[in-house]
Amino acid sequence: MTTAAEKIKANAERLRQKTPAKPAASEGAAPAALDATPVVANQPIVVRQKNVRRTVDLSPAAHRNLDNWQRDAADRLGLARVTGQEVLAALVDRLLTDTQLTEEIMHAVAGHRA
């Protein structure tokens, strides 16, 4: 059985072997940061397949109220529970497709920053 540190070292070594060495930048060359999307001939474009995790910080009151809302929603839907993940994913889906909701959220974000 391997320890977490051994797994991390093995993964780092595997990634080092996988990543080609970068040539030294000459003084006249453009900075690498400007070339954000390098083009490699005859290589397929890799599309991310796994979901990406986001986290959110809530006040204790907002967290408690969200928990209560989730319990009420589970009762109304006849489910054992409704997860925060489900709620936030549904909210993001709506945000990205509902123009009225998008405008409301933009105003709310601007109001929080003012």
Secondary structure by P-SEA (a helix, b strand, c coil): cccaaaaaaaaaaaaaaacccccccccccccccccccccccccccccccbbbbbbbbbcaaaaaaaaaaaaaaaaaaccccccaaaaaaaaaaaaaccaaaaaaaaaaaaaaac
